[in-house]
């Protein structure tokens, strides 16, 4: 009889691969932080000896959600920048507030608050893009949260770096520091095509190619972003050699057929951020058209300053409803596929598809569990459809990252919620006082 660390027994298990499979009365065995086996509960109970057995009789167990794009530190600005115009939101609200307050303390407190928000809504991994990435990495590691830390590249001087060159130097040192870390990985994160010149983008591409590092960048978020002078932005990225399987393009709202075809041919991933795009009035990405070209589409919340929460359950529902409403129910994206967008596709976009994103023996045990014994999720005929169209974040009962329980019976186990709330209130008071002075 094999000895394992934990046996989690659930009413339903959705492994994500293959798409559409639902396993009833199954269990997942965890050993050394990884998935050791998946099988019928009665069978595994006979064949393994578990240190801990967790019974979840009314629950569905699935991979933890992967938030493929966010700005975690900006959670401290939740509700502070509420213009309906993207340009006003960015230029006169969000950026000025960040420029006034951003430092290591701001990034630490905002990131930790974001991690709590994400964990309690079932997210086990996030892709971040923000200044002071070393603080984001430290905060995520302390929380035992999986994160792909964006190494920001901007040309204008900031409180973190004076130039694009210094951004790359500091970022690559951070990459070296976490090269062997089991939870923290890195990606190159040039901010946006409109903010960077050709020379900088070529330097980023060379570093990515040399180190086989993922790249994440805001692309075609607004109509203006779709053009770089006389040239289409996607054509410019193709000319500079950035279109490749290493690139994840965030937003991709304003695209034409040539843009989509170029991304499909190059193997680019796309992160769809529907709630942020709607709230800022930027439009809706044509996800159905991406799917017809077999582009890997992931989901992201963007930052809480433009969303305003970090729940992937909310994000996947919004994405699914928009696709149905704009493209009709005949686009062929069913509930199980949306769950794949929110898990395995996100992992692939962050370069982590071989280690997380599906319940597969050998992968890290990054999982979440939802209690469906609620009046708004009964009766259950289609488990996947309930998760996408009916479930809410308060039904997330348990979350594990690398086999460690970070949420148990809907309570954070590692982070101090009272302390987080107190720090958030202190930041609200400081930021409000400054705005009113």
N, C-alpha and C positions, 0 to 999 in steps of 0.2 A: 504494500500500500504506500503510495507516494505521499510525502508530507508537503503541505503547501502553507502559505501564510493566511490566505483569506479565501473563503468560498461565499460568493454572493448569489443567492437564489432569488429569482424573480418570476413573476407571472409571464412576462414577455421579455424576450431579448431580441433586439434588432442589431445585427452585426454590421450592417451597411453593405458589405460585400458577401454574397452577390446582391444586387439591387432587388428589393421586393421581398426578401426573406424575413419572416417573423418566426422565432422559435418560442413555443409556449412551454411553460414549466421547465425552464432551462436554468443553468447556473454557469457562472464564470469563475474559474480557479485562478488565483493570483499567487505568483511566487517570485520573489526578488524584484518586485515592482512591475513585472511583466505578466501578460496573459499566458497562463500555462495550459489551459484547456477550456473548452466550451462543450457542454453536453447536457443531456437530460438530468434534471436535479437528482432524481432517485439513483441514477447510474453513478454520477460523480460522488454522491454521498457514500456510496459503497466502495469506491475505488481510491479516494483520497482521504487523508487525515489533515484537517484544517485547524490551525491555531485559533482562527476566528471564523464563525459562521454568521452571515447576515441574511436574515429572512425578509424579503420584500414581496409579500403575497399579492398586493394590488398594484404593482409597479411595473414600469417598462424600463429596462436597462439598455443603454445605447452608448456609443462613443461620446465623449465630451464634445461640446461645440467648439469650433475653431473660429475665432473672430479674426478674420484675415487682415483687417485694417482698422486701426484706431489710433487715437492720440491720447494715451491714458492720463497724462498729467493734466490735460484740459478739463478733466472732470471737476476741478475746482471752479470752473467757469460755467457749470451747468445752470442755465437760466439767466446768466449775466449778459449774454449777447443775443438779443432776440429780434434783430432786424429781419424783415421779410426779404430784403435784397441781399444777394450774396456779396456783392461788392461792398455795400455798407457794413454788412456783418464782418467781413474780413478786414477791411481797411480802417474802419472807424471804431470797431468794437473789439473783436477777438485779438487782433494783432497788437493794438495799443495796450490792452490789458495784460497780455503776455509779456510785452516788452517792459512794462512797469514792474511786474512781479516775478518773472521767471528767474529762479536760482535753484540750487540743489534742494533746499527745503520744500519749495513749491512743487518741484518734480517728484520728490519722494512722497509727499502727502497726497498729491493728486493721483499718483500711480497706485498707491496702496488703497485709496478709496475706490479707484476703478477696478482693481483686482477683486475687492470685496463685492462690488456690483456684478462683475462677471461671474465669479464663482457661484454666487447665490442664484444665478440664472442659468447655471449649467455649463458655462464656458470653462474649458481646461487649458486652452492655449490662445495667445493673442499675438498678432503682429503689430508692433508699435512703430510710430514715426514721431520723434520729438528730439529737441535739444537735450543735452545732458543724458545721453543714452546710458552712460555708466551708472547713473543713479537709477534709471529704470531697471537695468539688469540686476543691480544689487537688491532692489525692492522686490522684484519678482522672485529672485533666488531665495530671499528671506521668507517669502510667503509660500515657497515650494510650488510656485506657479510656473507652468511652461510658457516660454515667451520667445519669439523671434524678434530680436531688438534691431530696429532700424538704425543704421549708422548715417545720420543726416548729412546731406551735402547741400550747402547753400553758398552763394557767392557773396552776399552782403555780410558785413560784419555783425556778429551777434555776441551775446554775453558768454557764449560757449567757445566760439572760434572766430578768428578775424577774417578768414578767407576759405574758399573751397579747398585749397591745398591743405590748410590746417585741419579742416573737417575730415578730409581723407586720412591724414596722418593720425589724428586722435581716434578716428573710427577703426582703422585697421589695427591699432594697438589694442583696442577693446576686443576686436575679433580674436586676436592672438590669446588674450587673457581667458576667453571662454571657449577656446577651440575644442577642448575635451569635455566640456560640461554636459551632463546628461539632460539638463532642463533648458539651458539658455543657448540659443543659437543667434546668428546675426545675419542681416541682409544689408546691402548698400541701399540707401534711401535718398537719391537725388530728389529734391522737393517736388519740382514740377518742370515740365519742358519750358514753359514761358519764363521761368525764373533762372534758367541756366543756359550758358552759351555752349557752342559746339565743342570747344576745347575741354570744358569741364565734363561734358557728357562722354566724350571719348576717353578721358582719364577714368571715369567711373566704369565704363565698359571694359577697359583693359584690366582694371583691378578685379572685376567680376569674373572675367574669363580666366585670369591667372589663378584665382583662388576658388573658382567654381562656386561663387557666392550668388545667392539670389539677389535680384534688384527689385525694389518696389518704388513706384512713382505715381503721383497724381497725373492722369492723362485724360484730356478731353472732358473735363468736368463741366465746362461752360461752352457756349458756342464760340467764344473768343479763343478758348484753349485749343480748339480743333485746327487752328491755323497758326503757323509760325512764319509770319510775313506773307510771302506769296506761296509758301509751301504748306501742304497739309502736314500736321504734326506727326502723324503716323509715318508718312513718307520721309520726314526728317529723321525720325528715329531709325527707320530702316536704312537710310543713307549712312547714318553714323554707326551702324552695326549693333544697335541696342535691341532690336527685335530678335528675341531668341527664347528658348525655353527657360532661361534664367530670369526673364522679365515678367513681373506681375504689374499690370496696368490697372490702377485704381480709378473707378468711376466709369469711364468710357461711355458717357451718356450721348455725346454728340459725335456720331460716327456715320460714315457712308459705307457702301458695299466694298469699296476698295480698301478702306481701313480694316474692315472685318476680315476680308480675304487675306490681307497681309499678316494680320495677327494669327489667323488660323494656320497659314503656311509656315510661320516661324515658331509655332508652339507656345505662344504667349498665353499666360493665365490672366484672367480678368477678375477683379473684386467688385462686386455689385453692392452698393451702399444705398438702398432705396429710400430709407427714412431720412437720412441726411440730405440726399438729393431733392426729395420732395419738400422738406422743411425750408431749404434755402432757395427753392424755386428754380432748380437747375434742370429739371426734367426727369425722364425715366430711361434708363439704359435698355436697349433692345435685346433682352436676355434670350428670347426665343430665337432670334437670328444668330446669336452666338452659339446656341445649342445646335442649330442645324449645321453649323460648321465644326462641330465637335471641339469647340474651345473649352478649356477647363475654366468653369465659372465658380468662384467662391463667393462667400458673403462676408460683409464687414459692417460694423455699426458706425464707422467713423467716430469722431470724438463726441463726448457728452455735451460739448458746447454747441453742437449743431444737430443733436439727435432727439431727445435729450437723455436717453438711458442707454445702457450697454447690453441689453437683453437680446441674445440671438434668437430666442423664441419669438419675440416681437418682430425681429428683422426677417426671419424666414416666412412668417405669415404675411407681412407686407409685400415681400417679393412675390410670393405665390399669388396673392390676390391681384397685384398689378399685372402680372403676366396673364392671368385669366381675363382681366378687364380690358387690357389693351390689345391682346392678341387672340382672344376667345379661348374656350376650353380645348380647342383642337391643336394647341401648340405641343401637346404631348409631354408636358412636365408634370408628372404625378407627384404625390406626397412623398413617396420613397426617394424620388430623385432630388426633391428639395432638401430632404435630410442629408443626402449625399453632398449637396452644395455646401451645407452648413457644417460638415465634418471632414470627410475624406478630401473633397475638392479644396477646402481651405488648407488642409495639411499639405497637399501637393503644391499649392501656390506658394507656401512658405518653405518648400524644399524638405518637408517632413513626411511625405506620403508613405515612405517605407517603414516608419516607426510609430506613427499614430494615425488616427482618423477612421479606423475600422476595428471591430473586435475580432482580431486575428491572432492565433497563438504566436508568441514571439514578439509581438508589438507591446509597447508600454501600456500599462493598464490605466489609461486616461478615460474615465467613464463618468456618466451622470445617470441618475435614476429619478424618474418622475412618478408621483403617486396619482393614479387615475381614478381613485375612489372618491371622486368629488361629483357634486350634482351636475356640474357643467361638462363633465367628461364621462358620463354614463348614459346609456349603455355603450359598450365598446364593440363595434363591428369592424372598424379599420383603425388599428393602433397608430399607424403612421399619419393618417389623416387627422386623428385627434391631436397628435403632437403639433402638427403644422397649423391646424385651423381652430383648435379649441383650447389647448393647454395654456397655462399661464405660469409665470416665473415662480409663484408661491407654491407650485406643485413639485418643484425641484427639492427632493428630500436628501439626496446624497451626491457628493462629487468626490472623485478620486483622481489624483495625478500621480502617475508612476506608482500606483497601488496604495498611496497614502490618502486617508480620508481627510479632505479639507473642508467638506461640509457633511455633517452627520445629523440626520433627523431635522434638516432645515436650519441648522445652526453652524456658523463658522467655528472651526476647531482650532485654527492656528492664529487667526487675526482677532484683535480685540475690537469688537464692534463699538463699544462705548467710547473707547479712545479715538477711533476713527471719526465718530460723530462729533466729538468735542473738537478735534482738530479742524474738521470741516466748518464748524460754526465759527471758530477763530478766524479762519480765512474769509468767511463771508463778512464778518465784521470789519476786517482790515480792508478788503476790497470795496465794501460799501462806503466806509469812511472816506477813502481816497476819491471815489467817484462823486461824493457829495461835497467835497471840499473845493 
